Structure formats: structure tokens, C-alpha cells
């Protein structure tokens, strides 16, 4: 790895290795971070990125290797040591305290201000730090009401208050809109100008290449490459990540359209959405597109009965249903794959087998009301093979799997319920390119088996490539319903931004 002329690394990881039981998470990995540089770290889930970050922040200790800060060896024993050395991290889900105000969150880690809080001084200092970032925010407002983007700004301000030298940003854009990403990248530029070394981890290659000065690739715990941005292409990064060329991650396979399975007319819920109408056929992928705040997820939750609609019709196989609970949703043949797999989709401490059986637990009870673990494991094993879930066995805790494999477990859990309609809410958020391709393959396979699929996604190329038709929403309103032939990026974005379009594909 070549150093930029005239710059010495702020932080170096030299020949770092870490093993967990039989898994070699890192194998002789070296990495350097320069002041005023954004260094992107990319790789599939399981490549070793998270392990490397946790060593930098003191959560794990390396088995071999050394860490140098300003060319001096250091031992980072815990998070407090990392903080004292000027190393901080922000994550996809910011860790703010919702009941504290903005200023309190910025200075929460400070132990140098004495026992008496000088509130006016704290507010002034918080405003000064936010001003460095060109962020306008009321420092007295509670953090509870902040958007994700604003919470991340608070996290960055907190890092600056601690005189950060190295800032690690782990998937910071995964839940942000395009506008919020642009704002975040302005904050990153402000940090660069202050000489902070930034390690940026992301899966969206276009974003990575737009912000990075250097790009390092890990694969299977090993260092693969490190190049200056001017020497990098998306194809090359993907080839380094997966060890082979991947020509098309959105390979839509046409499925034969079957009978009408669901018909929705004028579905509405006060304060969320109104007058949503569409038809869904067997073998069809109906994409839901829109900007952040379009309320697409609210429609999915209403269809499944989590947050029932107030009015409108849901007709399944010719029979109208008023779906008021998820149990009712399941009974009529609907399954819902949540966008938040950690909070709403899976029980992380439980095994693969237990997670898969949860929605259909009654099937696995014997006459005494006890779970037949053998039968449960057999079912899970069949899904492990069918969906290529990478785990030693079905008794592994789901929390120990990569994001892509967790997504497959969640999909298995709902496929086990034998649904007619499968609602996929952000099915590829936060997973790497190979896992994303595998999920797309599964969607194709399920459509060919005759499922009706509703795919809610913020990834517009994914929606355009994988959908047979696209329903576009804005602020709870249906702005258009386009066939695959009609839909392109300009058409969908025009509708999503507020210009209503009429066409023959919309139900009356």
C-alpha cells in the first residue's frame, strides 16, 4: 500500500489476525488511515470488516499484529481507551439517548466538565461544534424527534467534541434518502478539511466511489487490494470482493402470470396513506417505489394487519377480508418480511431452527404441547439447503450470522407459512453484492413457483430491474402504476417527486 506523498498515517493496523473458534475472521490484514482522507473499506458480509472495526475500537483484541497511532504502538483495551486516543465510530443506527437533548448527547461522554453542569456554556459549545459542520439545529431539543440524518450529525458532533483523529463510519447511509446522503457527505467533507482520518464502510458502490479517496477490499478475512480512487472502477471492486466477475446483479427471470390473487381498492389509513389501489397476480413482482416518507411500508403493514387500514377493500382469491391482525393476515395467505430484521424480523439469540418455526409453531407441537425439536430441525435443514444459508448447522444463533444469511433465515421463516402473497420490505438493505444477487435469484424462483410478490425497495435500480409493474407513492398517495415497459428512472422519479401521471395500468 502506497502512502500519499507528504502524509504519515494517523492510524496503522499491521499484520492483524483474529480467530473465533474454527473461523479465521482476519488473516494478516494491514490497513493505514491518513489525515484528511476518506478510506473506504468494502467486502462481502463475513469479509472481516466488522472484526477489524471492533479491534480498532477496543471491543476485540487481535491475536497477532500491532496498532500504531501517530507512528507509536498502542494497545486499545476497551472503548474508553479508543475514545481517549481519539478513535470514534458511528453506525447505521445512531446511538443517541432519546430523552436527552442535542447538547447533552454531544457531551455525554465528557468527564472533564466537573460535577456541576454549566448549561449555557454547554449549549454555546454545542452550537459552535455544529457550526463547524454547517449544521443548523436547536441544541436544546430532545433527540427523540430527530431524523436519522440529524442523529448522525449529533454523533459526528460528539466525535468532534472528543477531538477525534479517526472516525469510523459503518454503513451510515443505509437508511438515508438521497438528500440526506448528500447532507451527510457534506459533513464528511467538513471533517476531511479538519484533518480527520475517516474509515467509511458501505455496500452502495456508487456512494463509496463518490466519497472515497482510497478503496481497500477484504475477502474471507484477507486483504485483497487497496487503490486510489482514480484507479478504481465498480466492476473491479466487485471482482475483488467476490473473486469473480458478476455481470448482472438484477437478473430478472420472466415468470408466467397466473390468476388474480389479490385485489386492493381505495385502501386508506388516516394519517398514513389513502386510496391505494392495485391488483396482484400469481408469478408477478409488484414493486413499490417512492422517496423517504412515501409511506410504502405503512401500506405493507396494513395489508398484513400490523397497522390495519381504516377503509378500502382487500380481496384475496375472490373473497373480501378485513385484516386486523398479523394472525389474520397469515390465515388468508399473506406473509410480511420486515425491513428491520433485528428488531421486528428475527430473534437474534435464538437458533436458525427456532426462528424459522416461530410463525407456524402450532405445526411442531406434540400431543403434550411440547415442541418436536427433531421435526423443527428437519424443516430448518431443508430451508438451509434450499436457500444456501451459510451456517455450520441449524442450531447456530441467528445473531452470529452475516446480514445476508439473516435475511435468508427471515425469508425461510415466512416461506414455511406457505403464503400466497409475500411482501418483501427492503429485502436487500444492508447486505453485500453476492447476498443481494442470491436474494434476487430467490425472488425469481418464488415468482416462478406462483407466489404474488410485493417488493418495497428504496433501491430504484433494483425496483426497475426486478419488477413486472411498479406502483409509485408520495406522502401516502399513489402517484402512478407503471408496466415494466413504461417504467424507467425518469418516469418513476417524476412521479415520486410529485407529478401525478395517468396511464392505462392503474385500476379504476
Secondary structure, DSSP 4 states (H G I P E B T S, - for coil): -PPPTT--EEEEEEEEEEEETTEEEEEEEEEEEETT-EEEEE--TTSSHHHHHHHHTTSS--SEEEEEETTEEE---SHHHHHHTTEEEEESS----TTSBHHHHHTTT--SS-SS--HHHHHHHHHHHHHHTT----TTSBGGG--HHHHHHHHHHHHHHTT-SEEEEESTTTT--HHHHHHHHHHHHHHHHTT-EEEEE-S-HHHHHHH-SEEEEEETTEEEEEEEGGG--HHHHHHHHHSS----S---------SEEEEEEEEEETTTEEEEEEEEETT-EEEEE--TTS-HHHHHHHHHTSS--SEEEEEETTEEE---SHHHHHHTTEEEE-S-IIIII--TTSBHHHHHHGGGGGGGB-TTS-B-HHHHHHHHHHHHHHTT--SSSTTSBGGGS-HHHHHHHHHHHHHTT--SEEEEESTTTT--HHHHHHHHHHHHHHHHTT-EEEEE-S-HHHHHHH-SEEEEEETTEEEEEEETTT--HHHHHHHHTT-----TTS--
